[in-house]
């Protein structure tokens, strides 16, 4: 844990998060279901998080994707208490995404609403039996990939999540693009490939988002995945805001 926490104070990271143009991010989420947060993490922090993958005490569970037909590669869920900077990212990004989440629920005529603070939302999850932390590190090698999926984990689902690329494309790996698909009612699926650099994050819809149609609002289903890594090794940090049952 000390190798991850060694980045120092969480204040610079919070300041970086506050400095983003959240109006632009919200507009892109509304329009496409995803938005890039450029250089959310520095290369030094990315490297420390990658090195933490071998620190078994930080994690509660390891998953080998091929055993479950999820794809190829593996990932590990962090245990509580979350290490830095994972805890800060989760707590600081959540309130910035709440207005989008609540607006989506309103236009899709869903009753649920999300409180302004992450701790309050997690208390709701834990009362419902969703008490296992969901932030995770993913590792892909040559020929590895992640099938299209949704990270739902229980009844209480926050409708947005974050993935941060920890490796440098073109230098440390080739391939491995982040892919998002949308299934619109009575229409063919649309695919979005999101180019990311080391330290870039993508915010995206977990399950569904609203889209304005000719007859009003409709719900668009989304799934995300990672294309085949052709060479090298690719690491990703995933920030999911709801806990798991």
C-alpha positions in Angstrom: 0.0 0.0 0.0 2.8 2.4 0.7 4.0 2.3 -2.9 0.6 3.6 -4.1 0.1 6.2 -1.3 3.7 7.6 -1.9 2.3 10.0 -4.5 1.8 12.5 -1.6 -1.2 14.6 -0.8 -4.6 14.0 -2.5 -5.1 17.8 -2.8 -3.3 18.1 -6.2 -5.5 15.3 -7.6 -8.7 17.0 -6.3 -7.5 20.3 -7.8 -7.0 18.5 -11.2 -10.5 17.1 -11.0 -12.0 20.5 -10.2 -10.2 22.1 -13.1 -11.9 20.0 -15.8 -14.6 21.6 -17.9 -17.5 19.7 -16.4 -20.1 21.5 -18.6 -18.3 20.1 -21.6 -18.0 16.6 -20.0 -21.7 16.6 -19.2 -22.6 17.7 -22.7 -20.5 14.9 -24.2 -22.0 12.3 -21.9 -25.5 13.5 -22.9 -24.6 13.4 -26.6 -22.5 10.2 -26.9 -22.6 8.4 -23.5 -18.9 9.0 -22.9 -16.4 11.8 -22.3 -12.6 11.9 -22.0 -10.9 13.5 -19.0 -7.4 14.2 -20.4 -4.4 13.6 -18.2 -6.4 12.8 -15.1 -3.4 11.0 -13.6 0.3 11.8 -14.1 2.6 9.1 -15.5 4.3 8.7 -12.1 0.9 7.9 -10.5 0.0 5.5 -13.3 3.3 3.6 -12.9 2.7 3.3 -9.1 -0.7 1.9 -9.6 0.5 -0.6 -12.2 3.2 -1.7 -9.7 0.6 -2.2 -7.1 -1.0 -5.0 -9.1 1.4 -7.5 -7.4 0.5 -6.2 -3.9 -1.9 -9.0 -2.9 -2.9 -7.4 0.4 -4.6 -4.5 -1.5 -7.1 -6.7 -3.2 -10.1 -8.8 -2.2 -10.5 -11.0 -5.3 -8.6 -11.9 -8.5 -10.6 -12.9 -11.7 -9.1 -14.7 -14.7 -11.4 -13.7 -17.5 -11.1 -16.9 -19.6 -12.5 -19.0 -16.8 -15.8 -17.1 -17.0 -15.9 -16.4 -20.7 -15.4 -12.7 -20.1 -12.5 -12.5 -22.6 -8.8 -12.9 -21.9 -6.7 -11.2 -19.3 -7.3 -10.7 -15.6 -8.3 -8.2 -13.0 -8.4 -7.6 -9.2 -10.9 -5.9 -7.1 -9.5 -3.6 -4.4 -10.4 -4.3 -0.7 -11.5 -1.7 1.8 -10.0 0.6 2.8 -9.2 1.8 -0.7 -5.6 3.0 -1.3 -4.7 6.4 -2.6 -5.3 7.7 -5.2 -8.2 5.3 -5.7 -10.2 6.5 -2.7 -9.7 10.2 -3.7 -10.7 9.6 -7.3 -13.9 7.8 -6.3 -14.9 10.4 -3.7 -14.0 13.4 -5.8 -15.4 12.3 -9.2 -18.8 11.1 -7.8 -20.3 14.5 -7.0 -19.3 15.9 -10.3 -21.2 13.1 -12.1 -24.3 13.2 -9.8 -26.0 16.0 -11.8 -25.8 14.0 -15.0 -27.0 10.8 -13.3 -30.0 12.6 -11.7 -30.9 14.3 -14.9 -30.8 11.1 -16.8 -33.1 9.4 -14.3 -35.5 12.3 -14.5 -35.8 12.3 -18.3 -36.0 8.4 -18.4 -38.8 8.6 -15.8 -36.9 6.6 -13.2 -37.8 7.2 -9.6 -34.3 6.8 -8.2 -32.1 9.8 -7.4 -28.5 10.0 -6.1 -27.3 11.9 -3.1 -24.5 14.6 -3.5 -21.9 12.7 -1.4 -20.5 9.2 -2.2 -20.6 8.1 1.4 -24.3 8.6 1.6 -24.8 6.6 -1.6 -22.6 3.8 -0.3 -24.6 3.6 2.9 -27.6 3.0 0.7 -25.7 0.2 -1.1 -24.6 -1.4 2.1 -28.0 -1.4 3.6 -29.2 -3.4 0.6 -26.4 -5.9 1.0 -24.0 -4.4 -1.6 -20.9 -4.0 0.6 -18.0 -5.3 -1.5 -15.8 -2.6 -3.1 -15.8 -2.5 -6.9 -12.8 -0.4 -8.0 -10.4 -2.6 -9.8 -7.1 -2.9 -11.7 -7.1 -4.8 -15.0 -4.1 -6.3 -16.8 -4.0 -7.4 -20.4 -1.2 -9.1 -22.3 -0.8 -10.1 -26.0 -4.0 -11.5 -27.5 -6.0 -10.5 -24.4 -9.3 -8.6 -24.7 -12.5 -7.8 -22.7 -15.9 -8.8 -24.0 -18.6 -6.3 -24.2 -20.3 -6.1 -20.8 -22.0 -4.0 -18.1 -20.8 -3.6 -14.5 -24.1 -3.8 -12.6 -23.4 -5.8 -9.4 -26.8 -5.4 -7.7 -30.0 -3.4 -7.3 -28.3 0.0 -6.6 -26.4 1.0 -9.7 -24.8 4.5 -10.3 -25.3 5.1 -14.0 -21.7 6.3 -14.8 -18.3 4.9 -14.2 -14.6 5.8 -15.0 -11.8 3.9 -16.7 -8.2 5.3 -16.5 -5.5 4.0 -18.9 -2.3 3.4 -16.9 -0.1 2.2 -19.8 1.3 4.2 -22.8 -0.2 3.1 -26.1 2.3 2.8 -28.9 5.2 2.4 -26.5 4.1 -0.2 -24.0 1.3 -1.9 -25.9 -0.4 -2.0 -29.3 -4.2 -2.5 -29.9 -6.4 -2.7 -26.8 -8.8 0.2 -27.7 -11.6 1.1 -25.4 -14.9 0.2 -27.2 -18.4 1.3 -26.4 -21.5 0.1 -28.1 -25.1 1.6 -28.1 -28.2 -0.4 -28.8 -30.9 2.0 -29.8 -34.5 0.9 -30.0 -35.4 -0.6 -33.4 -32.1 0.5 -34.8 -28.7 -1.2 -35.4 -26.0 -0.8 -32.8 -23.5 2.1 -32.9 -19.9 1.6 -32.0 -17.6 4.3 -30.4 -13.8 3.7 -30.2 -12.3 6.1 -27.6 -8.6 6.9 -28.1 -6.8 7.3 -24.8 -3.3 8.3 -23.8 -1.5 7.2 -20.6 -3.3 9.0 -17.7 -6.4 9.7 -19.7 -9.8 8.7 -18.3 -13.1 8.0 -20.0 -16.4 8.5 -18.2 -19.2 6.5 -19.6 -22.6 5.1 -19.1 -22.8 1.8 -17.1 -26.1 0.5 -18.5 -28.3 3.0 -20.3 -28.7 6.7 -21.1 -31.4 8.9 -22.5 -31.5 10.0 -26.1 -33.8 12.5 -27.6 -35.8 10.9 -30.5 -38.5 12.2 -32.8 -41.2 11.0 -30.3 -39.5 12.1 -27.1 -36.9 10.5 -24.9 -35.8 6.9 -25.4 -33.5 4.7 -23.5 -30.2 3.6 -25.2 -28.5 0.5 -23.8 -24.7 0.5 -23.6 -21.9 -2.1 -23.2 -18.2 -1.5 -23.0 -15.1 -3.6 -23.6 -11.5 -3.6 -24.8 -10.3 -4.8 -28.2 -7.5 -7.3 -28.7 -4.1 -6.3 -27.4 -1.7 -7.1 -30.3 1.5 -6.7 -28.3 2.8 -5.5 -24.9 0.9 -5.1 -21.7 -2.0 -2.8 -20.9 -3.2 -1.8 -17.4 -6.4 0.0 -16.5 -7.9 1.4 -13.3 -11.7 1.1 -13.1 -13.7 3.3 -10.8 -17.2 2.0 -10.2 -19.2 4.0 -7.7 -21.7 1.4 -6.5 -20.6 -1.6 -4.4 -21.3 -5.2 -5.1 -23.6 -7.7 -3.5 
